[in-house]
């Protein structure tokens, strides 16, 4: 008769033989045969219930031990730049083991939450328990979903909040994690799919009521994987930071460096001052000072703050909150150039001639004290003859010289001809309860343009200074548009009655002539949006490819280190280049500059999508009580499944589903982006003016569904419940929509 092993013997066997852990292997090792296998199965199940074993498919593991070949995930870096890994699914009672990643030549660059198959070696006497060598990368982390949980008899389902994603996720009874019916949750995929083809998920975070005001940005934070909590170590470093002292810094405290920001700004990256140049060789010229918060003094290479800032890449801005790159102790206090307090800065003194061309630059690591924190509207009002108590003391000696220098920079800008896209910027205004009160378009003032031109000049100065001193840096790159995109823009312009000549070297001045020709016409926004869509996405890179949109040869981001990691790298490069201290570029920074550029470029794109999705959800919430109301708009996109319309009043985008256009079949021309009715001949295409009725608004997804009422002022006739077809009066073709070629 077989003798059953006790639980301790089974655990020891699994520890000694990690590759032989199936029930069959264990039975064979202990000579368990026949009916005794049923008793062995019972013991293994008891050990699993007690947490001593973890079943993985047909084998068993000790949950407190890692097998020699394990699936791990990237956990992050320490202050020395070493990369650490963690178990992909740790279920042991013991603390999660720490695993040092030991790279080999040829190993790929690894990103946050990458899933890896790793060979482990146990080590002793270190601050980690294992060293791991990569066998292969097997994925980029479990797929995640944010949605509304619907409880069922055995677990439940998740309805995703993504627009256009109506596939449900199945949640097993052991993966609900206490979520209640109707609650907003975040879940990650587990295992494969069900027999019905539905992905299976485990709830990892309960986010509360999807109808709550705070849920709007919370959805985007979790949906796009934004990091909204700081590690304790990073917070401790920020709170331990101390106010700066003069030391070896240049004393700039007597310069009236003022900040000009939005009225609701909490952090102030930049301050400026200008005066006429007294050099007789530069008659009519100006001296411009731009001082930027010295974030590098507090966020040093390899620190917890640095690791976290690099992962975040930038701050992300929502109507109700900011997900900052740095903790508030720095971003809202020590690094912010507040009025009347001493702050560390890196400043550049630039000399321009009367035509706005930069003649020289000199950088300083300084200590400043801003005499005033002003906002755009009050500065513009002061220049326009209506100063208030805050701006009046600075009007003659500070504000007027700033605008004089800006006048010279405008001349240089006109000569340089950067892309002149001045699209309206939408602002969502919330009540104290977090609900949308109104949607407005921001006024674009000369005060905005002044600061923009000063910052561009300082960014150019930083790039050119680092090139001169042969120091590695991150460039801000905007490459020339691709030929097929420009051809598409040319077709749109031609169909709209404008001209974009062929056969010329593409320059921004050529595109500006098109934009200026459309300016003031009803097609101005269409041409501006089409031009914007023709552009490539700007990114960060170690190779200088120029900046097409700004018409600049060398460009880097220097002026916003509180909210952009690229600027912090440029600050460190300046510190290294000028020998200002030990907090410049580290060897690790330089070695990983290309990887950093890719990481923060991806983070920037992620933030842009999160901000756009959040605005869509707020707009849908704002429109939810306007169901049935009529709105004017313009067609902004055409697809086989429907037509996108941008509403004039709010700038919101809604969809007219093709099924709602009537009972006739609509042919989709992908090249021209036109829908044509097979019976009526009705053509629906880009740029047409339409009147629509709001049929549906879904705040949790940000979706607006519209019903077409009129095209170019001609009402559509009703065809019963099937929808609408040709305009009243029978078969009719409208003003032809602009063609677009892919």
C-alpha positions as CSV (number, residue, x, y, z in Angstrom):
1,X,0.0,0.0,0.0
2,X,1.3,3.5,-0.9
3,X,2.5,5.8,1.9
4,X,1.2,9.3,1.5
5,X,3.7,12.1,2.1
6,X,3.0,14.8,4.6
7,X,2.6,18.4,3.7
8,X,6.1,19.4,4.7
9,X,7.6,16.7,2.5
10,X,5.5,17.9,-0.5
11,X,6.7,21.5,0.0
12,X,10.3,20.4,0.2
13,X,10.0,18.3,-3.0
14,X,8.5,21.3,-4.9
15,X,11.3,23.6,-3.6
16,X,14.0,21.1,-4.6
17,X,12.4,20.2,-7.9
18,X,10.7,23.3,-9.4
19,X,10.4,21.7,-12.8
20,X,8.6,18.6,-11.5
21,X,5.6,20.0,-9.7
22,X,2.5,18.5,-11.4
23,X,0.3,16.1,-9.4
24,X,1.6,13.2,-11.6
25,X,5.3,14.2,-10.8
26,X,4.5,14.4,-7.1
27,X,2.7,11.0,-7.1
28,X,5.6,9.4,-8.9
29,X,8.2,10.9,-6.6
30,X,6.5,9.5,-3.5
31,X,5.3,6.2,-5.1
32,X,1.7,7.1,-4.7
33,X,-0.5,4.7,-6.8
34,X,-4.0,3.6,-7.3
35,X,-6.7,4.9,-4.9
36,X,-4.1,6.7,-2.9
37,X,-3.9,9.3,-5.7
38,X,-7.4,10.5,-4.6
39,X,-6.0,11.1,-1.1
40,X,-3.0,12.9,-2.6
41,X,-5.3,15.1,-4.6
42,X,-7.2,16.0,-1.4
43,X,-4.0,16.9,0.4
44,X,-2.9,19.1,-2.5
45,X,-6.3,20.8,-2.5
46,X,-6.1,21.4,1.3
47,X,-2.6,23.0,0.8
48,X,-3.9,25.2,-1.9
49,X,-6.8,26.4,0.3
50,X,-4.4,27.0,3.2
51,X,-2.2,29.1,0.9
52,X,0.8,26.8,1.0
53,X,0.5,26.0,-2.7
54,X,-0.6,27.9,-5.7
55,X,-2.1,25.9,-8.6
56,X,-0.9,27.0,-12.0
57,X,-2.6,25.0,-14.8
58,X,-1.7,21.4,-14.0
59,X,1.2,22.0,-11.7
60,X,1.7,23.4,-8.1
61,X,4.1,26.0,-6.8
62,X,5.0,27.1,-3.3
63,X,3.5,30.6,-3.4
64,X,6.3,31.9,-1.2
65,X,9.0,30.8,-3.6
66,X,9.8,31.7,-7.2
67,X,10.6,29.0,-9.7
68,X,14.0,29.3,-11.5
69,X,12.2,30.5,-14.7
70,X,9.5,32.9,-13.8
71,X,7.1,35.4,-15.5
72,X,8.0,38.9,-14.0
73,X,7.1,42.5,-14.7
74,X,9.2,45.6,-14.7
75,X,8.9,47.3,-11.3
76,X,11.1,50.4,-11.8
77,X,14.5,51.8,-11.1
78,X,16.4,52.8,-8.0
79,X,18.4,56.0,-7.4
80,X,21.5,54.3,-9.0
81,X,19.6,53.6,-12.2
82,X,19.4,49.8,-11.6
83,X,16.2,48.2,-13.0
84,X,14.2,45.9,-10.6
85,X,11.6,43.3,-11.5
86,X,8.7,41.9,-9.5
87,X,6.6,38.7,-9.8
88,X,3.7,39.1,-12.3
89,X,1.2,37.5,-9.9
90,X,2.5,37.2,-6.3
91,X,0.2,35.2,-4.0
92,X,2.6,34.4,-1.1
93,X,2.3,35.5,2.5
94,X,5.9,36.5,2.6
95,X,7.0,39.9,1.3
96,X,7.3,40.2,-2.4
97,X,10.9,39.3,-3.4
98,X,13.1,42.0,-5.0
99,X,14.8,41.0,-8.2
100,X,17.7,42.9,-9.9
101,X,17.6,42.8,-13.7
102,X,21.0,42.0,-15.1
103,X,21.0,43.0,-18.8
104,X,23.0,41.3,-21.5
105,X,24.3,42.9,-24.7
106,X,21.5,43.0,-27.2
107,X,18.7,43.0,-24.7
108,X,15.8,45.3,-25.7
109,X,14.9,48.4,-23.8
110,X,12.3,47.6,-21.2
111,X,9.3,49.8,-20.2
112,X,7.1,50.1,-17.2
113,X,4.9,47.0,-16.6
114,X,6.5,44.9,-19.4
115,X,6.0,41.2,-18.8
116,X,9.2,39.1,-19.1
117,X,10.2,35.5,-19.0
118,X,13.3,35.5,-16.8
119,X,15.9,33.0,-15.5
120,X,16.5,33.6,-11.8
121,X,19.6,33.1,-9.6
122,X,19.2,33.4,-5.8
123,X,21.7,35.7,-4.1
124,X,22.5,36.4,-0.5
125,X,23.9,39.4,1.4
126,X,22.3,42.0,-1.0
127,X,19.3,44.3,-0.9
128,X,17.6,42.0,-3.3
129,X,16.9,38.2,-3.2
130,X,17.4,37.3,-6.9
131,X,19.2,38.4,-10.0
132,X,17.3,37.9,-13.3
133,X,18.5,37.5,-16.9
134,X,16.0,38.0,-19.7
135,X,14.9,35.0,-21.8
136,X,12.3,36.9,-23.8
137,X,9.8,39.7,-23.5
138,X,6.3,38.2,-23.6
139,X,4.1,41.2,-23.4
140,X,3.5,44.8,-22.2
141,X,1.5,44.0,-19.1
142,X,-2.0,42.8,-18.7
143,X,-4.6,44.7,-20.8
144,X,-6.7,47.0,-18.6
145,X,-10.2,48.3,-18.9
146,X,-12.2,51.0,-17.2
147,X,-16.0,50.5,-17.2
148,X,-19.2,50.2,-15.3
149,X,-19.7,46.9,-13.3
150,X,-22.9,45.1,-13.7
151,X,-23.4,42.4,-11.0
152,X,-24.7,38.9,-12.0
153,X,-25.5,35.7,-10.3
154,X,-21.9,34.5,-10.7
155,X,-19.6,37.5,-10.7
156,X,-20.7,40.0,-13.3
157,X,-19.7,42.0,-16.4
158,X,-17.9,45.2,-17.2
159,X,-19.3,47.7,-19.8
160,X,-16.2,49.7,-21.1
161,X,-16.4,53.5,-21.1
162,X,-14.4,53.7,-24.3
163,X,-16.3,55.3,-27.2
164,X,-16.9,52.6,-29.9
165,X,-16.0,49.7,-27.6
166,X,-19.2,47.8,-26.7
167,X,-17.6,44.4,-26.0
168,X,-18.3,43.4,-22.4
169,X,-15.7,41.8,-20.1
170,X,-16.7,38.9,-17.8
171,X,-15.8,39.0,-14.1
172,X,-15.7,35.7,-12.2
173,X,-17.1,35.4,-8.7
174,X,-13.7,35.4,-7.1
175,X,-12.5,38.5,-9.1
176,X,-15.3,41.0,-8.1
177,X,-13.3,42.4,-5.1
178,X,-16.4,43.7,-3.5
179,X,-17.5,45.9,-6.4
180,X,-21.2,46.9,-6.3
181,X,-23.6,47.0,-9.2
182,X,-23.4,50.2,-11.2
183,X,-20.0,51.1,-9.8
184,X,-17.1,52.5,-11.9
185,X,-14.2,50.0,-11.8
186,X,-10.8,49.4,-13.3
187,X,-10.0,45.8,-14.2
188,X,-7.2,43.8,-15.8
189,X,-7.4,40.9,-18.1
190,X,-6.8,37.4,-16.7
191,X,-6.5,34.2,-18.6
192,X,-8.0,33.7,-22.1
193,X,-11.5,34.2,-23.3
194,X,-14.8,32.5,-22.4
195,X,-16.6,30.2,-24.7
196,X,-18.7,33.2,-25.8
197,X,-15.5,35.0,-26.8
198,X,-15.7,37.5,-24.0
199,X,-12.4,38.5,-22.3
200,X,-12.1,37.6,-18.6
201,X,-11.1,40.3,-16.1
202,X,-10.3,40.8,-12.4
203,X,-11.3,44.1,-10.8
204,X,-8.3,45.9,-9.3
205,X,-9.7,49.3,-8.4
206,X,-13.2,50.5,-7.4
207,X,-13.6,54.1,-8.6
208,X,-17.1,54.9,-7.2
209,X,-20.2,56.4,-8.7
210,X,-19.7,57.0,-12.5
211,X,-22.1,59.9,-12.3
212,X,-20.1,61.8,-9.7
213,X,-18.4,65.0,-10.9
214,X,-14.9,63.8,-9.9
215,X,-15.3,60.6,-11.9
216,X,-14.8,62.3,-15.2
217,X,-11.1,62.9,-14.9
218,X,-10.7,59.8,-12.7
219,X,-11.8,57.7,-15.7
220,X,-9.0,59.2,-17.9
221,X,-6.4,58.8,-15.2
222,X,-7.1,55.1,-14.9
223,X,-8.0,54.4,-18.5
224,X,-4.6,55.8,-19.7
225,X,-2.5,54.6,-16.9
226,X,-1.5,58.0,-15.5
227,X,0.3,58.0,-12.2
228,X,-1.7,60.1,-9.7
229,X,-0.1,59.1,-6.5
230,X,3.6,59.7,-5.6
231,X,5.7,57.0,-3.9
232,X,6.4,57.8,-0.2
233,X,10.1,58.1,-0.9
234,X,9.5,60.8,-3.6
235,X,7.2,62.7,-1.3
236,X,9.7,62.6,1.6
237,X,12.5,64.0,-0.7
238,X,10.2,66.8,-1.8
239,X,9.2,67.7,1.7
240,X,12.8,67.6,2.9
241,X,13.9,70.2,0.3
242,X,15.1,73.5,1.6
243,X,14.8,77.1,0.3
244,X,17.8,78.2,-1.8
245,X,20.7,80.4,-0.6
246,X,22.8,82.7,-2.7
247,X,26.2,80.9,-2.5
248,X,27.8,80.9,-5.9
249,X,24.7,81.9,-7.7
250,X,24.3,85.2,-9.6
251,X,22.3,87.7,-7.6
252,X,19.3,88.6,-9.7
253,X,17.1,89.8,-6.8
254,X,17.1,93.4,-7.9
255,X,15.9,92.6,-11.4
256,X,12.1,93.2,-11.7
257,X,11.4,89.7,-13.2
258,X,7.6,89.4,-13.2
259,X,5.5,86.3,-13.9
260,X,2.6,86.4,-16.3
261,X,0.3,83.4,-16.3
262,X,-3.4,82.4,-16.4
263,X,-5.4,83.8,-13.5
264,X,-5.9,80.3,-12.0
265,X,-2.2,79.2,-12.3
266,X,-0.7,77.5,-9.2
267,X,2.8,77.1,-10.4
268,X,5.0,79.7,-12.1
269,X,7.8,78.3,-14.2
270,X,9.0,81.5,-15.9
271,X,9.6,85.2,-15.3
272,X,10.7,87.9,-17.6
273,X,12.1,91.4,-17.8
274,X,13.2,93.6,-20.7
275,X,14.8,97.0,-21.3
276,X,16.2,99.0,-24.1
277,X,19.8,98.1,-25.0
278,X,22.2,101.0,-24.1
279,X,24.9,99.7,-26.5
280,X,25.3,102.4,-29.2
281,X,26.2,99.6,-31.7
282,X,22.7,98.1,-31.2
283,X,20.5,101.2,-31.7
284,X,16.8,100.3,-31.2
285,X,17.8,96.9,-29.7
286,X,16.6,95.3,-26.5
287,X,17.9,93.2,-23.7
288,X,15.5,90.4,-22.6
289,X,15.9,88.4,-19.4
290,X,14.0,85.1,-19.0
291,X,14.4,83.3,-15.7
292,X,13.2,79.7,-15.2
293,X,12.7,77.8,-12.0
294,X,15.8,75.8,-11.1
295,X,14.1,72.4,-10.7
296,X,17.4,70.6,-11.2
297,X,18.6,71.9,-7.8
298,X,15.9,69.7,-6.1
299,X,15.3,66.8,-8.5
300,X,18.7,65.2,-8.8
301,X,19.7,62.4,-11.1
302,X,18.7,58.9,-9.8
303,X,16.6,60.2,-6.9
304,X,13.1,58.9,-6.2
305,X,11.8,62.3,-7.4
306,X,13.8,61.9,-10.6
307,X,12.6,58.4,-11.3
308,X,9.0,59.3,-10.8
309,X,9.3,62.5,-12.9
310,X,10.8,60.5,-15.8
311,X,8.1,57.9,-15.7
312,X,5.4,60.7,-15.7
313,X,7.2,62.7,-18.4
314,X,4.9,65.7,-17.9
315,X,2.0,67.1,-16.0
316,X,-1.5,66.4,-17.3
317,X,-4.2,69.0,-17.0
318,X,-7.9,68.4,-16.6
319,X,-10.7,71.0,-16.0
320,X,-11.0,69.9,-12.3
321,X,-7.5,68.8,-11.4
322,X,-3.8,68.5,-12.4
323,X,-1.8,65.3,-12.3
324,X,1.6,66.9,-11.7
325,X,5.0,65.7,-12.7
326,X,6.4,66.8,-9.3
327,X,4.8,66.7,-5.8
328,X,3.1,69.9,-4.7
329,X,5.8,70.7,-2.1
330,X,8.0,71.5,-5.2
331,X,5.6,72.3,-8.1
332,X,3.4,74.6,-6.0
333,X,6.0,76.0,-3.6
334,X,9.8,75.8,-3.7
335,X,10.1,75.5,-7.5
336,X,7.4,78.1,-8.2
337,X,8.5,81.7,-8.8
338,X,6.0,83.2,-6.3
339,X,5.8,86.9,-5.7
340,X,8.1,88.4,-3.1
341,X,10.0,85.2,-2.2
342,X,13.6,84.2,-3.1
343,X,13.8,81.4,-5.6
344,X,16.6,79.5,-7.3
345,X,16.5,80.0,-11.1
346,X,18.5,79.5,-14.3
347,X,18.3,82.7,-16.3
348,X,19.3,83.8,-19.8
349,X,20.2,87.3,-20.8
350,X,19.5,87.8,-24.5
351,X,20.3,90.8,-26.7
352,X,18.2,91.3,-29.8
353,X,18.5,94.0,-32.5
354,X,15.7,96.4,-33.6
355,X,14.4,93.8,-36.1
356,X,14.1,91.1,-33.3
357,X,17.1,89.0,-34.3
358,X,19.1,87.5,-31.4
359,X,22.6,88.8,-31.3
360,X,23.9,87.1,-28.1
361,X,23.0,85.1,-25.0
362,X,24.5,84.5,-21.6
363,X,23.2,82.0,-19.1
364,X,23.3,82.3,-15.3
365,X,22.5,80.1,-12.3
366,X,20.9,82.7,-10.1
367,X,18.7,83.7,-7.2
368,X,15.7,85.9,-7.9
369,X,12.8,87.5,-6.2
370,X,9.8,88.3,-8.4
371,X,8.1,91.6,-7.5
372,X,4.7,90.6,-9.0
373,X,2.7,87.6,-10.2
374,X,0.3,89.0,-12.8
375,X,-2.2,87.3,-15.2
376,X,-2.6,87.8,-18.9
377,X,-5.9,89.8,-18.8
378,X,-4.7,92.4,-16.3
379,X,-1.4,92.9,-18.2
380,X,-3.3,93.4,-21.5
381,X,-5.7,95.8,-19.9
382,X,-2.9,97.8,-18.5
383,X,-1.2,98.2,-21.9
384,X,-4.6,99.0,-23.4
385,X,-5.0,101.9,-20.9
386,X,-6.8,100.4,-18.0
387,X,-4.2,99.5,-15.4
388,X,-5.4,98.2,-11.9
389,X,-3.7,98.5,-8.5
390,X,-1.5,95.6,-9.3
391,X,-0.3,96.5,-12.7
392,X,-0.1,100.3,-12.4
393,X,3.3,100.3,-10.5
394,X,4.9,98.3,-13.3
395,X,3.4,99.9,-16.3
396,X,6.1,102.4,-17.2
397,X,9.3,100.6,-16.2
398,X,8.4,96.9,-16.8
399,X,5.3,96.3,-18.9
400,X,5.9,98.9,-21.6
401,X,9.5,97.8,-22.2
402,X,8.3,94.2,-22.4
403,X,5.9,95.1,-25.1
404,X,8.5,97.1,-27.0
405,X,10.8,94.1,-27.1
406,X,7.8,92.0,-28.2
407,X,7.3,94.4,-31.1
408,X,10.8,93.7,-32.3
409,X,10.3,89.9,-31.9
410,X,7.1,90.2,-34.0
411,X,9.1,91.7,-36.8
412,X,11.5,88.7,-36.6
413,X,8.6,86.3,-36.5
414,X,7.1,87.9,-39.6
415,X,10.4,87.5,-41.4
416,X,10.8,83.8,-40.2
417,X,7.2,82.9,-41.1
418,X,6.4,80.1,-38.6
419,X,3.2,78.3,-39.2
420,X,0.4,80.7,-38.4
421,X,-2.2,78.4,-36.9
422,X,-4.3,80.4,-34.4
423,X,-7.1,77.9,-33.6
424,X,-9.6,78.8,-30.9
425,X,-8.9,77.2,-27.5
426,X,-11.9,75.8,-25.6
427,X,-12.2,76.3,-21.9
428,X,-14.6,74.3,-19.7
429,X,-15.8,76.2,-16.7
430,X,-16.8,74.1,-13.6
431,X,-19.0,75.0,-10.6
432,X,-17.8,74.5,-7.1
433,X,-19.6,71.1,-7.2
434,X,-17.5,70.1,-10.2
435,X,-20.3,70.3,-12.8
436,X,-20.0,72.1,-16.1
437,X,-21.3,75.7,-15.9
438,X,-20.4,76.8,-19.3
439,X,-18.1,76.2,-22.3
440,X,-16.2,79.2,-23.7
441,X,-13.5,80.0,-26.1
442,X,-10.4,81.7,-24.7
443,X,-9.4,85.1,-26.0
444,X,-6.0,85.2,-27.6
445,X,-4.3,88.3,-26.3
446,X,-1.0,90.0,-27.2
447,X,0.0,89.2,-23.6
448,X,-0.2,85.5,-24.5
449,X,1.8,86.1,-27.7
450,X,4.4,88.1,-25.8
451,X,5.2,85.3,-23.4
452,X,5.1,82.7,-26.2
453,X,7.7,84.7,-28.2
454,X,9.9,85.2,-25.2
455,X,9.8,81.5,-24.3
456,X,10.6,80.5,-27.9
457,X,13.6,82.8,-28.0
458,X,14.9,81.3,-24.7
459,X,14.3,77.8,-26.0
460,X,16.4,78.5,-29.1
461,X,19.1,80.1,-26.9
462,X,19.3,77.0,-24.8
463,X,19.6,74.7,-27.8
464,X,22.3,76.8,-29.5
465,X,24.2,77.2,-26.2
466,X,24.4,73.5,-25.7
467,X,25.4,72.9,-29.3
468,X,28.2,75.5,-28.9
469,X,29.4,73.8,-25.7
470,X,29.1,70.3,-27.3
471,X,26.9,69.0,-24.6
472,X,24.2,66.2,-25.1
473,X,20.6,67.4,-25.0
474,X,17.1,66.6,-26.0
475,X,15.8,68.4,-29.0
476,X,12.2,69.3,-29.6
477,X,11.7,67.9,-33.2
478,X,8.9,68.7,-35.6
479,X,9.6,67.1,-39.0
480,X,8.3,68.2,-42.4
481,X,4.9,66.8,-43.3
482,X,4.7,63.7,-45.5
483,X,4.0,64.3,-49.2
484,X,0.7,62.4,-49.2
485,X,-0.6,64.5,-46.4
486,X,0.3,67.7,-48.2
487,X,-1.4,66.4,-51.4
488,X,-4.6,65.7,-49.3
489,X,-4.4,69.3,-48.0
490,X,-4.0,70.5,-51.6
491,X,-7.1,68.7,-52.7
492,X,-9.1,70.1,-49.8
493,X,-7.9,73.6,-50.6
494,X,-8.7,73.2,-54.3
495,X,-12.3,72.0,-53.6
496,X,-12.8,74.9,-51.2
497,X,-11.7,77.5,-53.8
498,X,-8.2,78.1,-52.6
499,X,-4.8,77.2,-54.0
500,X,-1.7,75.4,-52.6
501,X,0.9,75.4,-55.4
502,X,2.8,72.3,-56.4
503,X,6.4,71.9,-57.4
504,X,7.9,74.1,-54.7
505,X,10.0,73.3,-51.7
506,X,7.5,73.1,-48.9
507,X,7.9,76.0,-46.5
508,X,5.7,77.3,-43.7
509,X,5.3,80.6,-45.6
510,X,3.6,78.6,-48.4
511,X,1.1,77.2,-45.9
512,X,0.6,80.6,-44.3
513,X,-0.5,82.0,-47.7
514,X,-3.2,79.4,-47.8
515,X,-4.3,80.1,-44.2
516,X,-4.4,83.8,-44.8
517,X,-6.4,83.4,-48.0
518,X,-9.0,81.4,-46.0
519,X,-9.0,83.8,-43.0
520,X,-12.3,85.5,-42.5
521,X,-14.3,83.1,-44.7
522,X,-16.7,80.4,-43.5
523,X,-14.1,77.8,-44.5
524,X,-11.3,79.3,-42.4
525,X,-11.7,76.7,-39.6
526,X,-11.8,73.8,-42.1
527,X,-8.6,74.9,-43.8
528,X,-6.9,75.5,-40.4
529,X,-7.9,72.0,-39.2
530,X,-6.9,70.4,-42.4
531,X,-3.5,72.1,-42.2
532,X,-3.1,70.9,-38.6
533,X,-4.0,67.3,-39.6
534,X,-1.4,67.4,-42.4
535,X,1.4,68.1,-39.8
536,X,3.5,65.4,-38.2
537,X,3.5,64.8,-34.4
538,X,6.3,66.7,-32.6
539,X,8.5,64.6,-30.4
540,X,11.7,64.6,-28.4
541,X,14.9,63.2,-29.9
542,X,18.7,63.2,-29.5
543,X,19.2,64.0,-33.2
544,X,18.5,67.6,-34.4
545,X,15.9,67.4,-37.2
546,X,14.8,71.0,-36.9
547,X,11.3,72.3,-36.0
548,X,9.2,72.7,-39.2
549,X,6.2,74.4,-37.6
550,X,8.3,77.1,-35.9
551,X,10.7,77.4,-38.9
552,X,13.7,77.0,-36.6
553,X,17.0,75.1,-37.2
554,X,17.6,74.2,-33.5
555,X,15.0,74.0,-30.8
556,X,14.8,72.5,-27.3
557,X,12.4,72.8,-24.4
558,X,14.0,74.8,-21.5
559,X,11.2,77.0,-20.1
560,X,8.9,74.6,-18.2
561,X,10.9,72.2,-16.0
562,X,8.1,72.0,-13.3
563,X,5.8,70.3,-15.8
564,X,8.1,68.7,-18.5
565,X,10.9,66.3,-17.9
566,X,12.6,67.3,-21.2
567,X,13.2,70.8,-19.8
568,X,14.8,69.3,-16.7
569,X,17.2,67.3,-18.9
570,X,18.1,70.6,-20.7
571,X,18.7,72.3,-17.4
572,X,21.0,69.6,-16.3
573,X,22.9,69.8,-19.6
574,X,23.4,73.6,-19.0
575,X,24.6,72.9,-15.5
576,X,27.1,70.4,-16.8
577,X,28.2,72.6,-19.7
578,X,28.9,75.6,-17.4
579,X,30.3,73.6,-14.5
580,X,27.7,75.0,-12.1
581,X,27.6,71.9,-9.8
582,X,27.3,68.2,-9.4
583,X,23.6,68.1,-10.2
584,X,24.0,68.2,-13.9
585,X,23.7,65.3,-16.4
586,X,24.7,62.0,-14.9
587,X,26.5,59.3,-16.9
588,X,23.2,57.3,-16.8
589,X,21.3,60.3,-18.1
590,X,23.6,60.6,-21.1
591,X,23.7,56.8,-21.8
592,X,19.9,56.6,-21.7
593,X,19.1,59.9,-23.4
594,X,17.5,58.2,-26.5
595,X,15.4,55.9,-24.3
596,X,14.3,58.9,-22.2
597,X,13.3,60.8,-25.4
598,X,11.1,57.9,-26.5
599,X,9.6,57.4,-23.0
600,X,8.6,61.1,-22.5
601,X,7.3,61.4,-26.1
602,X,4.9,58.5,-25.4
603,X,3.9,60.1,-22.1
604,X,3.1,63.3,-23.8
605,X,0.9,61.6,-26.4
606,X,-0.8,59.6,-23.6
607,X,-1.6,62.9,-21.7
608,X,-2.9,64.6,-24.8
609,X,-5.4,61.7,-25.4
610,X,-6.4,61.7,-21.7
611,X,-7.0,65.5,-21.7
612,X,-9.1,65.2,-25.0
613,X,-11.2,62.3,-23.7
614,X,-11.9,64.1,-20.5
615,X,-13.0,67.3,-22.3
616,X,-15.3,65.1,-24.4
617,X,-16.9,63.6,-21.3
618,X,-17.4,67.0,-19.7
619,X,-19.0,68.3,-22.9
620,X,-21.3,65.3,-23.1
621,X,-22.3,65.9,-19.5
622,X,-23.0,69.6,-20.3
623,X,-25.1,68.6,-23.3
624,X,-27.0,65.8,-21.5
625,X,-30.0,68.0,-20.6
626,X,-30.2,69.4,-24.2
627,X,-31.5,66.2,-25.8
628,X,-33.8,67.3,-28.7
629,X,-32.2,70.7,-29.1
630,X,-31.0,71.9,-32.6
631,X,-27.5,73.1,-33.2
632,X,-25.5,74.5,-36.1
633,X,-22.1,72.9,-37.0
634,X,-19.8,71.9,-39.7
635,X,-18.8,68.4,-41.0
636,X,-15.3,67.6,-39.6
637,X,-15.0,64.0,-40.6
638,X,-16.5,61.3,-42.8
639,X,-16.3,57.5,-42.4
640,X,-18.2,54.6,-43.7
641,X,-20.2,54.3,-40.5
642,X,-21.2,57.9,-40.2
643,X,-20.4,61.6,-40.3
644,X,-18.6,63.7,-37.6
645,X,-19.9,67.2,-36.9
646,X,-18.2,69.9,-34.9
647,X,-20.8,72.1,-33.2
648,X,-20.4,75.9,-33.4
649,X,-21.6,76.7,-29.9
650,X,-19.3,74.4,-27.8
651,X,-16.8,73.0,-30.3
652,X,-18.0,69.5,-29.3
653,X,-17.8,66.7,-31.8
654,X,-20.8,64.4,-32.4
655,X,-21.5,61.5,-34.7
656,X,-24.4,61.1,-37.2
657,X,-24.6,57.3,-37.7
658,X,-25.0,56.4,-41.3
659,X,-28.0,54.2,-40.4
660,X,-29.9,57.4,-39.3
661,X,-29.5,59.1,-42.8
662,X,-32.4,57.2,-44.3
663,X,-33.5,54.0,-45.9
664,X,-31.3,54.4,-49.0
665,X,-27.8,53.0,-49.2
666,X,-24.9,55.6,-48.9
667,X,-21.7,54.8,-50.8
668,X,-18.5,55.8,-49.0
669,X,-15.6,57.2,-51.1
670,X,-12.5,56.8,-48.9
671,X,-10.3,58.9,-51.1
672,X,-12.7,61.8,-51.3
673,X,-14.2,61.2,-47.9
674,X,-17.7,61.6,-49.2
675,X,-21.0,59.7,-48.6
676,X,-23.3,59.6,-51.6
677,X,-26.9,58.4,-51.5
678,X,-27.6,55.7,-54.0
679,X,-31.1,56.9,-54.8
680,X,-31.1,60.7,-54.0
681,X,-27.5,61.4,-55.1
682,X,-27.1,63.4,-51.9
683,X,-23.5,64.1,-51.2
684,X,-22.2,64.6,-47.7
685,X,-18.6,65.6,-47.2
686,X,-16.1,67.6,-45.3
687,X,-16.7,71.2,-44.6
688,X,-20.4,71.3,-45.3
689,X,-22.6,73.4,-43.0
690,X,-25.3,71.4,-41.3
691,X,-28.1,71.7,-38.8
692,X,-28.4,68.8,-36.4
693,X,-30.6,67.6,-33.5
694,X,-29.0,66.1,-30.4
695,X,-30.3,62.6,-30.1
696,X,-28.1,61.2,-27.3
697,X,-25.4,62.3,-24.9
698,X,-23.4,59.7,-22.9
699,X,-21.2,61.4,-20.3
700,X,-19.4,58.2,-19.1
701,X,-18.0,57.7,-22.7
702,X,-18.1,61.3,-23.9
703,X,-20.2,60.2,-26.9
704,X,-22.7,62.5,-28.7
705,X,-25.2,61.1,-31.2
706,X,-26.7,63.5,-33.7
707,X,-29.6,63.5,-36.2
708,X,-29.1,65.4,-39.5
709,X,-31.8,68.0,-40.2
710,X,-30.3,70.2,-42.9
711,X,-27.3,70.5,-45.2
712,X,-26.2,73.9,-46.4
713,X,-29.5,75.4,-45.2
714,X,-31.7,72.9,-47.1
715,X,-33.9,70.8,-44.8
716,X,-34.0,67.1,-45.1
717,X,-37.4,65.5,-45.7
718,X,-38.5,62.8,-43.2
719,X,-38.9,59.2,-44.3
720,X,-40.8,57.8,-41.3
721,X,-39.0,55.9,-38.6
722,X,-36.2,54.9,-41.0
723,X,-34.6,58.3,-40.8
724,X,-34.2,61.1,-43.3
725,X,-33.3,61.1,-46.9
726,X,-33.0,63.7,-49.6
727,X,-33.9,67.4,-49.0
728,X,-37.4,68.7,-49.5
729,X,-38.1,69.1,-53.2
730,X,-36.6,65.8,-54.2
731,X,-33.3,64.7,-55.6
732,X,-30.7,67.4,-54.9
733,X,-26.9,67.7,-54.8
734,X,-25.4,70.2,-52.5
735,X,-22.3,72.3,-52.9
736,X,-19.6,69.6,-53.4
737,X,-17.7,68.7,-50.4
738,X,-13.9,69.2,-50.5
739,X,-12.1,66.1,-51.6
740,X,-9.5,64.5,-49.4
741,X,-7.0,62.0,-50.7
742,X,-5.2,59.6,-48.3
